[in-house]
Amino acid sequence: MLRITLFAVAMAVSAATGACGMERSIQQVKEQHTTELMALPGVVSVGLGRSRDGVPVIIVGVESDSPVIVSAVPRRIEGYPVEVQVSGRVVAR
């Protein structure tokens, strides 16, 4: 729970930084926040894509649609929308 709270604080600070005109590309934002996102319980991947409307988004893959897992993922990071996709557990072969 502490990890989720700290992540939320980090997202708020990042959002404030982005609002001050220090905007970065979605690729840069994804790269900076991938480690934090991957540390959230149930997150299995972080990538980039486009919404159905063609808007660039950060895609966070999760193991299941558990409300606990889904609610831990921020909806926006530094102004960029985040989409949660249920991909299931990832297993290396």
C-alpha positions in Angstrom: 0.0 0.0 0.0 2.9 2.3 0.8 4.3 1.7 -2.7 1.0 2.6 -4.3 0.8 5.8 -2.2 4.4 6.8 -3.1 3.7 6.2 -6.7 0.6 8.4 -6.6 2.7 11.2 -5.1 5.3 10.8 -7.8 2.6 11.0 -10.5 1.2 14.2 -9.0 4.6 15.8 -9.0 5.2 14.6 -12.5 1.9 16.0 -13.6 2.7 19.4 -12.0 6.1 19.4 -13.8 4.4 18.7 -17.2 1.9 21.5 -16.5 4.7 24.0 -16.1 5.7 23.8 -19.8 8.4 21.1 -19.4 6.5 18.7 -21.6 8.4 15.5 -22.7 7.6 13.0 -25.4 5.3 10.1 -24.5 8.3 7.8 -25.1 10.4 9.7 -22.5 7.5 9.7 -20.0 7.0 5.9 -20.5 10.8 5.2 -20.1 10.9 7.3 -16.9 7.9 5.6 -15.3 8.2 2.0 -16.5 10.1 0.8 -13.4 7.5 2.4 -11.1 4.6 0.9 -13.0 6.2 -2.6 -13.2 6.6 -2.5 -9.4 2.8 -2.3 -9.0 1.2 -5.6 -8.0 -0.3 -7.3 -11.1 1.4 -5.2 -13.7 3.2 -7.4 -16.3 4.0 -4.9 -19.1 4.3 -1.3 -20.1 4.2 -0.1 -23.7 3.0 2.5 -26.1 0.0 2.5 -28.5 -2.9 4.5 -29.7 -6.4 4.7 -28.4 -9.4 3.9 -30.7 -9.4 7.6 -31.5 -5.8 7.6 -32.6 -4.5 9.4 -29.5 -1.0 8.2 -28.3 -1.4 6.3 -25.0 0.7 4.5 -22.4 -0.5 0.9 -22.2 -0.2 -1.0 -19.0 -0.7 -4.7 -19.2 -2.1 -6.4 -16.1 -2.6 -10.0 -15.0 -6.3 -9.7 -14.4 -9.1 -7.2 -14.2 -9.0 -7.2 -10.4 -10.3 -3.9 -9.1 -7.3 -3.7 -6.7 -4.9 -4.1 -9.6 -6.7 -1.8 -12.1 -7.3 1.0 -9.5 -3.6 1.1 -8.7 -2.7 2.2 -12.2 -2.9 5.9 -12.8 -5.3 7.2 -15.5 -2.8 9.8 -16.7 1.0 10.3 -16.4 2.4 13.7 -17.1 -0.7 14.5 -19.1 -0.6 11.4 -21.3 -3.6 9.0 -21.1 -3.0 5.5 -19.7 -5.0 2.5 -20.9 -5.1 -0.7 -18.8 -5.2 -4.0 -20.8 -5.7 -7.4 -19.3 -3.0 -9.6 -20.9 -2.8 -12.3 -18.3 0.3 -13.6 -16.6 3.5 -13.4 -18.7 5.7 -16.5 -18.5 9.2 -16.7 -20.1 9.8 -19.8 -22.2 
